Amino acid sequence: MKAFNTFDTALRRNLLILFTAGLLFWSSVASLLPTLPLYIDSVGASKQEIGIVMGSFAIGLLLFRPMLGRLADERGRKIVLVIGSIVAAIAPFGYLITQSIELLILVRIFHGISVAAFTTGYSTLIADLAPSETRGEIIGYMTLAAPIGLAIGPALGGYLEATTGYRLLFLLSAELGFVALLAIAQVTNPPVQTQKQTQTNDVYDGLRLRNFWQTLGSPRVRVPTIVMLLVGLSVGAVHTFVSLFIRSTEVDLNGGLFFTVAAISSFSIRVFAGKASDRLGRGLFISLGIICYVLALIMLWQADSAIAFLLAAIFEGAGGGTVISMITTMMADRSVPQERGQIFAMCIAGFDLGIAIAAPLLGFIAELVGYGNMFGYGAVITSLALVIFLTQSSKDLPNSLRFALGRVPDAYALKS
């Protein structure tokens, strides 16, 4: 991590505190990944109802992320991080006090606000702080908080659910969110950049600050958002149903271990992918990440042993470790600071929508054809994301192919 040696002490301290808060936050959220579907199942929900409750999480993401993106641009990144941490500390109490499907849906929607706020504030703040020449490396290192949290959380959550039940699990999730809030309180909030302060940066290669729909419709944002939508479908299917699928096959494997292995894989790939993308381009790693997602879903389609599930977890983690962090870095390359929060919110909203659709839609498919075949359908959908990225990621088909294979720079990247 030589890049950090070039930063002053205050900046390194800021990044360390931010990383710690991210680790605590993701541990809180991830502790419920393998356990909440089992909890919902235990109160008598059907497969489709489990999907609806789990997918409701993304409703909170979709409804609030655009507003939170604008808030991050107008009022600073820290206030959005504070909102995310507060919601993460409160929401687990909602699961603790109710077993009604309708109320669980409302709690899940509320919980979704936490990820909408925290990820928007975290990503934009890191992108603001990282020098453009090492942006991929810094974002790669700082986003390690997510896979580490996704390794610790499910393992801890699965253990607590199996040994002590759900009460202590929900209390622990709330406590981790509260400690994350205490860490965020120590983060130094950089000055808010306004359009007036940076009016000389408002135009890059003919791109001007636009309103929401104009920006979303522009090629630099539209295509990554569609790719994130299709990837979100596969991620939503895995996060919602893999624990139930493992249990239905009677394979001797704790669902939490699947997520832990996926997180270790994600961690491992991010260590070098971010730095390598500064030299080889973001497109190559996005393409490879989507391929990993496809392979993971194919393996789940055919999985009938612990080894098969763990191999699928490795590819699932590799996909998450490249696609999400590289698209985040690519969107930082394509935006100026005073619009970055909104740009990130739009792009990640595609991912949120994919998760929202995945749970009820693929839950319905699972009722008809079973969990295994459902993951096969997911592989087909994710393959479509790869085709779109290979053909639409740049200004024309030849440049799109070259960019997606790491042969040319990003045509939409803005100059430093």
C-alpha positions in Angstrom: 0.0 0.0 0.0 2.7 2.4 -1.0 0.2 5.0 -2.2 -0.8 5.7 1.4 2.8 6.7 2.2 2.3 9.8 0.0 -0.6 11.1 2.1 -0.3 13.4 5.1 -1.0 12.2 8.6 -4.5 13.7 8.8 -5.6 12.1 5.5 -4.3 8.7 6.5 -6.1 9.0 9.9 -9.3 10.0 8.1 -9.1 7.0 5.8 -8.3 4.6 8.7 -11.3 5.8 10.7 -13.5 5.6 7.6 -12.3 2.0 6.8 -13.0 1.0 10.4 -16.6 2.4 10.2 -17.1 0.6 6.9 -15.9 -2.7 8.4 -18.3 -2.4 11.4 -21.2 -1.3 9.2 -20.8 -4.2 6.8 -20.4 -6.7 9.6 -23.7 -5.5 11.0 -25.6 -5.8 7.7 -23.9 -9.1 6.7 -24.6 -10.9 9.9 -28.2 -11.1 8.7 -27.5 -12.4 5.2 -27.5 -16.1 5.9 -29.9 -15.9 8.9 -32.7 -13.5 8.1 -34.2 -15.8 5.3 -34.2 -18.6 7.9 -35.9 -16.4 10.4 -38.6 -15.4 7.9 -39.0 -19.1 7.0 -39.4 -20.0 10.7 -42.4 -17.7 11.1 -44.2 -19.6 8.3 -43.5 -17.6 5.2 -43.6 -19.2 1.7 -40.6 -19.1 -0.7 -42.2 -16.1 -2.5 -43.0 -14.3 0.7 -39.3 -14.8 1.8 -38.3 -13.2 -1.5 -40.7 -10.3 -1.0 -39.5 -9.5 2.5 -35.8 -9.8 1.5 -36.4 -7.8 -1.7 -38.1 -5.1 0.2 -34.7 -4.0 1.4 -34.1 -2.7 -2.1 -37.2 -0.6 -2.0 -35.6 1.6 0.7 -32.5 1.7 -1.5 -34.4 2.8 -4.6 -36.7 5.4 -2.9 -34.0 7.1 -0.9 -30.7 6.7 -2.8 -31.3 9.6 -5.3 -32.2 12.0 -2.5 -29.2 10.9 -0.5 -26.9 11.3 -3.5 -28.1 14.9 -3.9 -27.7 15.5 -0.1 -24.1 14.2 -0.3 -23.4 16.7 -3.0 -25.1 19.6 -1.3 -24.4 19.1 2.4 -21.3 16.9 2.4 -20.6 13.2 2.6 -20.4 12.8 6.4 -24.1 13.6 7.0 -25.1 10.7 4.7 -22.7 8.4 6.5 -24.3 9.3 9.8 -27.8 8.6 8.5 -26.7 5.2 7.2 -25.1 4.2 10.6 -28.1 5.4 12.6 -30.5 3.3 10.5 -28.2 0.3 10.8 -28.2 0.6 14.6 -32.0 0.9 14.8 -33.4 -1.5 12.2 -32.4 -4.9 13.9 -34.7 -4.0 16.8 -37.5 -4.1 14.3 -36.8 -7.7 13.4 -36.5 -8.5 17.1 -40.0 -7.3 18.0 -42.2 -8.6 15.1 -43.0 -11.8 13.3 -45.6 -10.3 11.0 -44.8 -10.6 7.3 -46.3 -7.1 6.6 -44.3 -5.5 9.4 -41.1 -7.3 8.4 -41.5 -5.8 5.0 -41.6 -2.3 6.5 -38.6 -3.0 8.7 -36.7 -4.3 5.7 -37.6 -1.2 3.6 -36.3 1.0 6.5 -33.1 -1.1 6.8 -32.5 -0.5 3.1 -32.0 3.2 3.8 -28.9 2.3 5.8 -27.1 0.8 2.8 -28.4 3.5 0.4 -26.9 6.2 2.7 -23.7 4.6 3.8 -22.5 3.3 0.4 -23.3 6.6 -1.3 -21.4 8.6 1.3 -18.5 6.1 1.6 -17.9 5.8 -2.1 -18.1 9.5 -2.9 -15.9 10.5 0.0 -13.1 8.0 -1.0 -13.4 9.2 -4.6 -13.0 12.8 -3.5 -9.9 12.0 -1.4 -8.1 9.7 -3.8 -5.7 11.3 -6.4 -6.9 10.5 -9.9 -3.6 8.7 -10.8 -4.0 6.2 -8.0 -7.8 6.2 -7.7 -8.3 2.6 -8.6 -5.7 1.5 -6.1 -7.1 3.6 -3.2 -10.8 2.7 -3.9 -9.7 -1.0 -4.2 -8.0 -0.9 -0.8 -10.7 1.1 1.0 -13.6 -1.0 -0.4 -11.9 -4.0 1.3 -14.1 -3.0 4.3 -17.1 -4.6 2.5 -15.7 -8.1 1.8 -14.0 -8.3 5.2 -17.3 -7.3 6.9 -19.1 -9.8 4.6 -16.6 -12.4 5.8 -17.0 -11.7 9.5 -20.7 -10.9 9.6 -22.2 -14.1 8.1 -19.8 -16.4 10.0 -20.7 -14.7 13.3 -24.4 -14.4 12.4 -24.6 -18.1 11.4 -22.9 -19.1 14.6 -25.1 -17.1 16.9 -28.3 -18.3 15.1 -27.2 -21.9 15.5 -26.1 -21.6 19.1 -28.2 -18.9 20.8 -31.1 -18.1 18.5 -32.2 -14.9 16.9 -32.4 -12.5 19.8 -28.7 -12.1 20.5 -28.1 -12.0 16.7 -30.3 -9.0 16.2 -28.8 -7.2 19.3 -25.3 -7.8 18.0 -26.2 -6.4 14.5 -27.6 -3.2 16.2 -24.5 -2.8 18.4 -22.2 -3.0 15.4 -24.2 -0.3 13.7 -24.0 1.9 16.8 -20.2 1.5 17.0 -19.9 2.4 13.3 -21.8 5.6 14.1 -19.3 6.4 16.8 -16.5 6.0 14.3 -18.2 8.1 11.7 -18.4 10.9 14.2 -14.6 11.1 14.2 -14.3 11.5 10.4 -13.3 14.9 9.2 -15.8 16.2 6.7 -14.1 17.9 3.7 -15.5 21.2 2.4 -18.5 20.8 0.1 -17.6 21.7 -3.5 -20.3 23.7 -5.2 -20.8 24.5 -8.8 -19.8 28.2 -8.1 -16.5 27.1 -6.5 -15.6 24.8 -9.4 -17.2 26.5 -12.3 -14.1 26.0 -14.4 -14.6 22.3 -14.0 -18.2 22.2 -15.1 -17.4 21.3 -18.7 -15.2 18.3 -19.8 -15.3 17.3 -23.4 -18.7 18.9 -23.9 -20.3 17.2 -20.8 -22.2 19.6 -18.6 -24.0 19.1 -15.3 -27.5 17.9 -16.2 -30.7 17.2 -14.3 -31.5 13.7 -13.1 -33.1 12.3 -16.3 -30.6 13.9 -18.7 -27.7 12.5 -16.7 -29.3 9.1 -16.4 -29.9 9.0 -20.1 -26.4 9.9 -21.1 -24.2 6.9 -22.3 -21.6 7.4 -19.6 -24.2 6.6 -17.0 -27.0 4.6 -18.7 -24.9 1.5 -19.7 -23.2 1.0 -16.4 -26.6 1.4 -14.7 -28.1 -1.3 -16.9 -25.1 -3.6 -16.3 -25.5 -3.1 -12.5 -29.3 -3.8 -12.8 -28.6 -7.2 -14.4 -25.8 -8.1 -12.0 -28.1 -7.1 -9.1 -30.5 -9.8 -10.2 -27.9 -12.5 -9.7 -26.6 -11.0 -6.5 -30.2 -10.7 -5.1 -30.9 -14.4 -6.0 -27.8 -15.6 -4.2 -28.2 -13.4 -1.1 -31.8 -14.3 -0.7 -32.0 -18.0 -1.6 -28.5 -19.7 -1.3 -28.9 -20.5 2.4 -32.3 -22.0 1.8 -31.0 -23.9 -1.3 -28.1 -25.4 0.7 -30.5 -26.6 3.4 -32.9 -28.1 0.8 -30.1 -30.2 -0.6 -29.2 -31.5 2.9 -25.6 -30.7 2.2 -23.6 -30.4 5.4 -22.7 -26.8 5.0 -23.6 -23.7 7.0 -25.0 -20.9 4.8 -22.8 -18.4 6.6 -19.7 -20.2 5.4 -20.8 -19.7 1.8 -20.8 -15.9 2.4 -17.5 -16.0 4.3 -15.7 -17.8 1.5 -17.2 -15.4 -1.0 -16.0 -12.5 1.0 -12.5 -13.9 1.3 -12.4 -14.3 -2.5 -13.7 -10.7 -2.9 -11.0 -9.5 -0.5 -8.2 -11.4 -2.3 -9.2 -10.1 -5.8 -9.5 -6.4 -4.6 -6.0 -6.4 -3.2 -4.5 -6.3 -6.7 -7.4 -5.5 -9.0 -7.7 -1.8 -8.1 -4.0 -1.1 -8.6 -3.9 -3.1 -11.8 -6.9 -1.2 -13.2 -4.9 2.0 -13.0 -2.6 0.5 -15.6 -4.8 -1.8 -17.5 -8.1 0.0 -17.4 -11.4 -0.6 -15.6 -13.1 -2.3 -18.6 -11.1 -5.5 -18.5 -11.8 -6.1 -14.8 -15.5 -5.4 -15.2 -15.7 -8.0 -18.0 -13.8 -10.6 -16.0 -16.0 -9.9 -12.9 -19.3 -10.4 -14.9 -17.8 -13.7 -16.2 -17.1 -14.8 -12.6 -20.8 -14.0 -11.7 -22.0 -16.2 -14.6 -19.7 -19.1 -13.6 -20.9 -18.8 -10.0 -24.5 -19.1 -11.0 -23.8 -22.0 -13.4 -22.1 -23.8 -10.5 -25.0 -23.2 -8.2 -27.3 -24.5 -10.9 -25.5 -27.9 -10.7 -24.4 -27.8 -7.1 -24.9 -31.0 -5.0 -22.0 -31.0 -2.6 -20.2 -28.7 -0.2 -17.2 -28.4 -2.5 -19.5 -27.3 -5.4 -21.1 -24.6 -3.2 -17.8 -23.3 -2.0 -16.4 -23.1 -5.5 -19.5 -21.1 -6.5 -18.8 -18.9 -3.5 -15.3 -18.3 -4.7 -16.5 -17.1 -8.1 -19.3 -15.1 -6.6 -16.8 -13.3 -4.4 -14.4 -12.7 -7.3 -17.3 -11.2 -9.3 -18.3 -8.8 -6.5 -14.7 -7.9 -5.8 -14.2 -6.6 -9.3 -17.5 -5.5 -10.9 -18.8 -3.3 -8.1 -15.5 -1.7 -7.1 -14.4 -1.2 -10.7 -17.8 0.3 -11.8 -17.5 2.6 -8.8 -14.0 3.7 -9.9 -15.1 4.1 -13.5 -18.0 6.3 -12.5 -15.6 8.4 -10.4 -13.5 8.8 -13.5 -16.5 9.9 -15.4 -17.8 12.6 -13.0 -16.8 15.8 -11.3 -17.0 16.2 -7.5 -20.1 18.4 -7.4 -22.2 15.8 -9.2 -20.4 12.6 -8.0 -22.9 11.7 -5.2 -25.8 11.8 -7.6 -23.9 9.9 -10.3 -23.0 7.2 -7.9 -26.6 7.1 -6.6 -28.0 6.6 -10.1 -25.6 3.9 -11.1 -25.9 1.9 -7.9 -29.7 2.4 -8.0 -29.6 0.0 -11.0 -28.0 -2.6 -8.7 -30.6 -1.9 -6.0 -33.4 -2.3 -8.6 -31.9 -5.7 -9.7 -32.0 -6.9 -6.1 -35.5 -5.6 -5.6 -36.7 -7.5 -8.7 -34.7 -10.6 -8.0 -36.2 -11.7 -4.7 -39.9 -11.8 -5.7 -39.4 -12.7 -9.4 -36.8 -15.5 -8.9 -38.7 -16.6 -5.7 -41.7 -17.2 -8.0 -39.5 -19.1 -10.4 -38.1 -21.1 -7.6 -41.6 -22.1 -6.6 -42.1 -23.5 -10.2 -38.8 -25.1 -11.0 -36.8 -25.3 -7.8 -33.8 -23.4 -6.5 -31.2 -25.0 -8.7 -32.9 -24.2 -12.0 -33.7 -20.7 -10.7 -29.9 -20.1 -10.5 -29.6 -21.4 -14.1 -32.0 -18.6 -15.2 -29.9 -16.2 -13.3 -26.8 -17.2 -15.3 -28.6 -16.4 -18.5 -29.6 -13.0 -17.3 -26.1 -12.2 -16.1 -24.7 -13.3 -19.5 -26.8 -10.6 -21.0 -25.0 -8.0 -18.8 -21.7 -9.2 -20.3 -23.0 -8.8 -23.9 -24.3 -5.3 -23.2 -21.0 -4.2 -21.6 -18.9 -5.7 -24.5 -21.0 -3.9 -27.1 -22.2 -0.7 -25.5 -19.6 0.5 -22.9 -18.0 3.1 -25.2 -19.0 5.4 -28.0 -19.3 2.6 -30.7 -19.0 -1.1 -31.0 -15.3 -1.4 -31.9 -14.3 0.9 -29.1 -16.6 -0.8 -26.7 -15.0 -4.2 -27.4 -11.5 -2.7 -27.0 -12.4 -0.9 -23.8 -14.1 -4.0 -22.3 -11.0 -6.0 -23.1 -8.5 -3.5 -21.7 -7.1 -2.4 -25.1 -8.1 1.3 -25.0 -8.8 4.0 -22.3 -12.3 4.9 -21.2 -13.7 7.3 -23.8 -16.0 8.9 -21.2 -13.3 9.4 -18.5 -12.8 13.1 -17.6 -9.4 14.7 -17.5 -8.0 15.4 -14.0 
